[in-house]
């Protein structure tokens, strides 16, 4: 009987210790499945989450068990999409938007004010990172141009770096020290990772996918070994998204097929075990460094995985998720992906010489319009626009020089990518 009790004890112990991804309880329901674009934790318990479309900030002090809404679109003058959130300490934090504005708090998120002294004013902030006691880096924009902003005094003063000689768009920035860091996005030739050793004054390209139109969307530097870096490649179908990995600080890279084309979130707890997800997926897990993936059938619309240690992590998507051995009283969620609501209507298809279509914008937005061949090869960029208000817009482009065949019209906006197949007879 004693041995039986020991068996039961250890079986229960190991079952209890098995960490899993679960939706956190007690955070405001996310209407229409609009994603939480970012989540950031200072320690195991103190963290913040940013909802993109609803321009909302939430704070937790108990590891995501309860949340307090600190800011939402009703408190703001203007329309904003919140892309990212970081904190230097318990009081000073920053929210980057896709609408020409960076917000700062000095009281832990209770109040937020726009930063007005960045010159030139960045069109959007797609990536933020903090390092040391007072240094902040930001980058942008997914819809172009490429730039870095930097503050060494907790956001009081800023330096702007034009990055157009290195990239056409930047969406992620990661710094290990105030001097050593990485930025990721795309160039005219493909998805790129850049490295600096002088605090952003100069950069070198350490990775290029050599497929135009692709982005390196997220980066993760492994805490236990800073030479190990993971990246997610967001691409257009039928190209496959990728996990990229280096174990020597960027000198050499390996590439593995990812679970979907529009892959974005990436997070690993060691060289082999980690997760990916994107606009149309939840958590996919690998235990062999990306060679194969298992669908965990949990989560949806993932953008950020924030690793704290091997048994604790958070992620942002349709809601906020926690990797924990706790049993959370999670809400009943339909973790199904809701299509990007951007309405695109083709006038005629097949298209003879002039491509005509309309886009019904329900809110301010940023768009890139590209044309790809049926194999996912970028033909040309057709347009890049900032949409200031709700509006229905008409577009037309001359395709007289294109050969007969099937093409893909792609519109990339704040909520992701939408593709339409067109035929030129």
C-alpha positions as CSV (number, residue, x, y, z in Angstrom):
1,X,0.0,0.0,0.0
2,X,2.9,2.3,0.8
3,X,4.4,1.8,-2.6
4,X,1.0,2.4,-4.3
5,X,0.6,5.7,-2.4
6,X,4.1,6.7,-3.6
7,X,3.2,5.9,-7.2
8,X,0.0,7.9,-6.9
9,X,1.9,10.8,-5.3
10,X,4.6,11.0,-8.0
11,X,2.0,10.6,-10.8
12,X,0.0,13.5,-9.4
13,X,3.2,15.5,-8.9
14,X,4.3,15.2,-12.5
15,X,0.9,15.8,-13.9
16,X,0.6,19.0,-11.8
17,X,4.0,20.1,-13.0
18,X,3.2,19.8,-16.7
19,X,3.0,23.3,-18.1
20,X,0.4,24.0,-20.9
21,X,-0.9,27.0,-22.8
22,X,-4.2,28.4,-21.5
23,X,-6.2,31.5,-22.0
24,X,-6.0,33.8,-19.0
25,X,-9.2,34.6,-17.1
26,X,-10.8,37.9,-16.3
27,X,-9.6,40.0,-19.2
28,X,-12.2,41.9,-21.2
29,X,-13.7,39.8,-23.9
30,X,-12.2,40.6,-27.3
31,X,-15.1,41.6,-29.5
32,X,-14.9,40.3,-33.1
33,X,-11.6,38.4,-32.4
34,X,-9.5,41.5,-32.8
35,X,-6.1,40.6,-31.6
36,X,-4.0,41.6,-28.6
37,X,-0.9,42.6,-30.5
38,X,1.5,42.6,-27.6
39,X,2.2,41.5,-24.1
40,X,5.1,42.5,-21.8
41,X,6.1,41.4,-18.3
42,X,8.7,42.9,-16.0
43,X,8.6,39.8,-13.8
44,X,6.5,36.6,-13.2
45,X,3.5,38.6,-12.0
46,X,3.7,42.2,-13.3
47,X,2.7,42.8,-16.9
48,X,0.7,44.7,-19.5
49,X,-1.1,43.8,-22.6
50,X,-2.0,46.0,-25.6
51,X,-5.1,45.4,-27.8
52,X,-4.4,46.7,-31.3
53,X,-7.8,47.6,-32.9
54,X,-9.4,48.8,-29.7
55,X,-6.3,50.8,-28.6
56,X,-6.6,49.4,-25.1
57,X,-4.0,48.7,-22.4
58,X,-4.5,46.2,-19.6
59,X,-2.4,45.6,-16.5
60,X,-2.0,42.6,-14.2
61,X,-0.1,42.3,-10.9
62,X,-0.9,38.6,-10.2
63,X,0.5,36.8,-13.3
64,X,-2.6,37.3,-15.5
65,X,-5.2,36.0,-13.1
66,X,-6.9,39.4,-13.0
67,X,-6.5,42.5,-15.3
68,X,-7.3,46.2,-15.0
69,X,-8.1,48.2,-18.1
70,X,-6.0,51.3,-18.0
71,X,-6.6,52.9,-21.4
72,X,-8.9,52.4,-24.3
73,X,-10.0,54.2,-27.5
74,X,-12.7,56.2,-25.7
75,X,-9.9,57.9,-23.6
76,X,-8.0,59.1,-26.7
77,X,-8.3,62.0,-29.1
78,X,-8.0,60.4,-32.5
79,X,-7.9,56.9,-33.9
80,X,-5.1,54.6,-33.0
81,X,-4.0,51.0,-33.5
82,X,-1.7,49.8,-30.7
83,X,1.1,47.6,-32.0
84,X,3.4,47.1,-29.0
85,X,4.1,47.8,-25.4
86,X,7.2,47.8,-23.2
87,X,8.2,49.0,-19.7
88,X,11.6,50.1,-18.4
89,X,10.5,49.7,-14.8
90,X,7.2,49.6,-12.8
91,X,6.5,53.2,-13.7
92,X,7.9,54.1,-17.1
93,X,6.4,52.5,-20.2
94,X,5.7,53.0,-23.9
95,X,3.1,52.1,-26.4
96,X,3.9,52.2,-30.1
97,X,1.0,52.8,-32.5
98,X,0.5,52.5,-36.3
99,X,-0.7,56.2,-36.3
100,X,2.2,58.6,-36.1
101,X,2.3,58.5,-32.3
102,X,4.2,56.9,-29.4
103,X,2.6,57.1,-25.9
104,X,4.5,57.2,-22.6
105,X,3.5,56.6,-19.0
106,X,5.4,57.5,-15.9
107,X,2.9,56.1,-13.4
108,X,2.7,52.4,-14.3
109,X,0.0,52.9,-17.0
110,X,-2.5,54.9,-15.1
111,X,-2.1,57.9,-17.5
112,X,-0.6,58.1,-20.9
113,X,0.7,61.0,-23.0
114,X,1.9,61.3,-26.6
115,X,5.6,61.9,-27.1
116,X,5.9,65.0,-29.3
117,X,9.7,65.6,-29.7
118,X,10.8,62.8,-32.1
119,X,12.1,64.4,-35.2
120,X,11.1,63.4,-37.8
121,X,7.9,62.1,-36.3
122,X,7.8,58.3,-37.0
123,X,4.9,57.2,-39.2
124,X,4.4,54.1,-37.1
125,X,6.2,52.0,-34.5
126,X,6.1,48.3,-35.2
127,X,8.7,47.2,-32.7
128,X,9.9,48.4,-29.3
129,X,12.5,47.2,-26.9
130,X,14.1,48.4,-23.7
131,X,17.6,47.7,-22.3
132,X,19.4,48.9,-19.2
133,X,17.9,51.4,-16.8
134,X,16.9,54.1,-19.4
135,X,17.5,53.1,-23.0
136,X,14.6,52.5,-25.4
137,X,14.7,51.5,-29.1
138,X,11.8,51.5,-31.6
139,X,11.5,50.7,-35.3
140,X,9.1,50.8,-38.2
141,X,7.2,50.5,-40.3
142,X,5.8,47.4,-41.9
143,X,4.2,49.6,-44.6
144,X,7.5,51.5,-45.1
145,X,9.8,53.4,-44.6
146,X,12.5,51.8,-42.5
147,X,13.8,53.6,-39.4
148,X,15.1,53.3,-35.9
149,X,14.4,55.6,-32.9
150,X,16.4,55.6,-29.7
151,X,16.3,57.3,-26.3
152,X,18.9,57.0,-23.6
153,X,17.1,59.0,-21.0
154,X,13.9,57.1,-20.5
155,X,12.1,58.6,-23.5
156,X,12.7,62.3,-22.7
157,X,14.9,62.9,-25.8
158,X,15.1,60.8,-29.1
159,X,17.4,60.2,-32.0
160,X,16.0,59.1,-35.4
161,X,18.0,56.8,-37.7
162,X,17.1,56.6,-41.4
163,X,17.5,52.9,-42.2
164,X,16.6,53.0,-45.9
165,X,20.2,52.0,-46.9
166,X,19.7,48.7,-45.0
167,X,16.0,47.9,-45.4
168,X,12.7,49.0,-46.8
169,X,10.6,48.1,-43.7
170,X,11.4,47.1,-40.1
171,X,9.0,45.4,-37.7
172,X,11.1,44.1,-34.8
173,X,14.0,45.3,-32.7
174,X,15.9,43.4,-30.0
175,X,18.9,44.7,-27.9
176,X,21.1,42.6,-25.6
177,X,23.1,45.6,-24.4
178,X,22.8,49.3,-25.1
179,X,25.2,48.8,-28.0
180,X,24.6,45.3,-29.3
181,X,21.3,44.7,-31.0
182,X,19.3,43.3,-33.9
183,X,16.5,44.6,-36.2
184,X,14.3,42.7,-38.6
185,X,12.0,43.3,-41.5
186,X,12.5,43.3,-45.2
187,X,14.6,44.8,-47.9
188,X,14.0,45.0,-51.7
189,X,15.6,41.5,-52.0
190,X,13.9,39.6,-49.1
191,X,13.4,39.2,-45.4
192,X,16.3,40.6,-43.4
193,X,18.0,40.5,-40.0
194,X,20.4,43.4,-39.2
195,X,23.0,43.7,-36.4
196,X,24.6,46.7,-34.7
197,X,27.4,46.8,-32.2
198,X,27.5,50.6,-31.8
199,X,24.0,51.4,-30.5
200,X,22.4,51.7,-33.9
201,X,24.8,54.1,-35.6
202,X,25.8,51.4,-38.2
203,X,24.4,48.1,-39.2
204,X,25.3,45.0,-41.1
205,X,23.0,42.5,-42.7
206,X,23.4,39.0,-41.2
207,X,20.4,37.3,-42.9
208,X,18.5,37.6,-46.1
209,X,15.8,35.2,-47.3
210,X,16.3,36.4,-50.9
211,X,12.6,36.2,-51.6
212,X,11.2,39.7,-52.2
213,X,8.0,40.5,-50.2
214,X,8.9,38.4,-47.2
215,X,9.5,39.8,-43.6
216,X,11.3,38.6,-40.6
217,X,8.4,39.4,-38.3
218,X,9.6,38.5,-34.9
219,X,13.0,37.8,-33.3
220,X,13.9,35.9,-30.1
221,X,17.4,35.8,-28.5
222,X,17.7,32.8,-26.2
223,X,18.4,34.1,-22.6
224,X,20.5,31.1,-21.7
225,X,22.7,31.4,-24.8
226,X,22.7,34.7,-26.7
227,X,24.3,33.1,-29.8
228,X,21.0,31.3,-30.4
229,X,18.5,33.5,-32.2
230,X,15.2,32.5,-33.7
231,X,13.1,34.4,-36.3
232,X,9.8,34.0,-37.9
233,X,9.3,34.7,-41.7
234,X,6.0,36.0,-42.7
235,X,5.3,35.5,-46.4
236,X,2.7,35.3,-49.1
237,X,1.0,32.0,-50.1
238,X,1.9,29.7,-51.7
239,X,5.3,30.3,-50.2
240,X,5.7,28.6,-46.8
241,X,6.5,30.6,-43.7
242,X,9.7,29.8,-42.1
243,X,11.5,29.4,-38.7
244,X,15.0,30.7,-39.1
245,X,17.7,29.8,-36.5
246,X,21.3,30.6,-35.8
247,X,23.5,29.1,-33.0
248,X,26.5,31.3,-33.7
249,X,25.2,34.8,-33.3
250,X,24.1,35.1,-37.0
251,X,27.1,33.8,-38.9
252,X,25.2,30.8,-40.2
253,X,21.4,30.2,-40.4
254,X,19.2,27.2,-40.7
255,X,15.6,27.4,-42.1
256,X,12.6,25.2,-41.4
257,X,9.1,25.2,-42.7
258,X,6.7,26.9,-40.3
259,X,3.0,26.0,-39.7
260,X,1.6,28.7,-42.0
261,X,2.5,31.3,-44.6
262,X,1.7,34.3,-42.4
263,X,3.7,33.2,-39.5
264,X,4.5,35.8,-36.9
265,X,4.9,34.7,-33.2
266,X,7.9,32.7,-32.2
267,X,9.2,31.7,-28.7
268,X,11.6,29.0,-27.5
269,X,12.6,27.9,-24.0
270,X,15.7,26.1,-25.3
271,X,17.4,25.3,-28.6
272,X,14.8,22.6,-29.4
273,X,11.5,23.3,-27.6
274,X,9.4,26.2,-28.7
275,X,6.2,27.5,-30.4
276,X,5.1,29.4,-33.4
277,X,1.8,30.8,-34.6
278,X,0.3,33.5,-36.8
279,X,-2.8,35.2,-38.2
280,X,-4.5,31.9,-39.0
281,X,-3.1,29.6,-36.4
282,X,-2.8,29.0,-32.7
283,X,0.1,27.4,-30.9
284,X,2.3,24.9,-32.9
285,X,4.9,23.2,-30.8
286,X,8.3,21.7,-31.8
287,X,10.6,19.7,-29.7
288,X,13.3,19.2,-32.4
289,X,14.2,22.7,-33.2
290,X,11.6,23.3,-35.9
291,X,12.0,20.1,-38.0
292,X,8.4,19.1,-37.2
293,X,5.4,20.8,-35.5
294,X,2.5,19.6,-33.5
295,X,-0.8,21.6,-33.5
296,X,-1.8,22.1,-29.8
297,X,-5.3,23.2,-30.8
298,X,-5.0,26.1,-28.4
299,X,-5.0,29.8,-29.2
300,X,-5.5,31.8,-32.3
301,X,-4.3,34.9,-34.2
302,X,-0.9,34.9,-32.4
303,X,1.5,37.8,-32.7
304,X,3.9,37.7,-29.6
305,X,5.3,35.0,-27.4
306,X,7.0,36.4,-24.3
307,X,9.3,33.8,-22.6
308,X,10.1,34.3,-18.9
309,X,11.6,30.9,-18.1
310,X,11.3,27.2,-19.1
311,X,8.0,26.8,-17.3
312,X,6.4,30.3,-17.6
313,X,5.6,32.3,-20.7
314,X,2.8,34.6,-22.0
315,X,1.5,35.2,-25.5
316,X,-0.8,37.7,-27.3
317,X,-3.4,36.7,-29.8
318,X,-7.2,36.6,-29.8
319,X,-6.7,36.9,-26.0
320,X,-3.8,36.7,-23.7
321,X,-2.4,33.2,-23.1
322,X,-0.2,31.8,-20.3
323,X,2.2,28.8,-20.3
324,X,1.9,27.5,-16.8
325,X,1.4,24.4,-14.7
326,X,-1.4,26.2,-12.9
327,X,-4.9,25.3,-13.8
328,X,-6.5,28.6,-14.9
329,X,-10.2,29.3,-14.8
330,X,-10.1,30.1,-18.5
331,X,-13.1,31.5,-20.3
332,X,-14.8,29.4,-22.9
333,X,-13.3,30.7,-26.1
334,X,-13.9,29.9,-29.7
335,X,-10.3,30.0,-30.8
336,X,-11.3,30.2,-34.4
337,X,-9.7,32.7,-36.7
338,X,-11.9,35.4,-38.0
339,X,-11.0,36.7,-41.4
340,X,-9.6,40.2,-41.9
341,X,-12.7,42.3,-42.3
342,X,-11.2,44.6,-45.0
343,X,-13.6,44.5,-47.9
344,X,-11.9,44.3,-51.4
345,X,-14.2,44.1,-54.5
346,X,-12.8,43.5,-58.0
347,X,-14.8,45.3,-60.7
348,X,-14.0,42.7,-63.4
349,X,-12.2,39.4,-63.3
350,X,-10.7,38.3,-65.7
351,X,-8.8,41.6,-66.1
352,X,-7.9,42.8,-69.6
353,X,-5.5,45.7,-69.3
354,X,-6.7,47.8,-66.4
355,X,-7.1,46.3,-62.9
356,X,-9.9,48.1,-61.1
357,X,-11.1,47.4,-57.5
358,X,-12.5,49.1,-54.4
359,X,-11.6,48.8,-50.8
360,X,-14.1,49.7,-48.0
361,X,-12.1,51.0,-45.1
362,X,-14.1,50.8,-41.8
363,X,-11.4,52.7,-39.9
364,X,-8.1,54.4,-40.3
365,X,-5.5,52.0,-41.7
366,X,-2.1,51.6,-43.4
367,X,-1.8,49.6,-46.6
368,X,0.6,48.1,-49.0
369,X,-0.7,46.8,-52.3
370,X,1.4,44.3,-54.2
371,X,1.1,42.0,-57.2
372,X,2.5,38.5,-57.1
373,X,2.6,35.7,-59.7
374,X,0.7,32.5,-58.9
375,X,3.9,31.0,-57.4
376,X,4.3,33.8,-54.8
377,X,7.0,35.7,-56.7
378,X,6.7,39.5,-56.2
379,X,6.0,41.3,-59.5
380,X,5.7,44.9,-58.3
381,X,4.5,47.2,-55.6
382,X,1.4,48.9,-56.7
383,X,0.8,51.4,-53.9
384,X,1.5,52.4,-50.3
385,X,-1.1,54.5,-48.5
386,X,-2.1,55.8,-45.1
387,X,-5.9,55.9,-44.7
388,X,-6.9,58.7,-42.3
389,X,-10.6,57.9,-41.9
390,X,-13.4,55.5,-42.8
391,X,-13.8,55.6,-46.6
392,X,-14.5,53.6,-49.7
393,X,-11.7,54.1,-52.2
394,X,-11.4,53.2,-55.8
395,X,-8.1,51.9,-57.3
396,X,-6.9,51.2,-60.8
397,X,-3.6,50.0,-62.2
398,X,-2.4,49.4,-65.7
399,X,-1.5,45.7,-66.4
400,X,-1.1,46.0,-70.1
401,X,2.6,44.9,-69.9
402,X,1.7,41.7,-68.0
403,X,1.6,38.4,-69.9
404,X,-1.5,36.3,-69.8
405,X,-1.8,34.2,-66.7
406,X,-3.0,34.0,-63.1
407,X,-1.8,36.6,-60.6
408,X,-2.3,37.4,-56.9
409,X,-3.4,40.9,-55.7
410,X,-2.4,41.3,-52.1
411,X,-3.4,44.1,-49.7
412,X,-1.3,44.2,-46.5
413,X,-3.0,46.3,-43.8
414,X,-2.9,46.7,-40.0
415,X,-4.7,43.4,-39.5
416,X,-2.7,41.3,-41.9
417,X,-2.7,40.3,-45.5
418,X,-5.6,39.6,-47.9
419,X,-5.2,38.0,-51.3
420,X,-7.4,38.0,-54.4
421,X,-6.7,35.8,-57.4
422,X,-6.9,37.6,-60.8
423,X,-6.7,36.3,-64.3
424,X,-5.3,38.1,-67.3
425,X,-6.5,36.5,-70.5
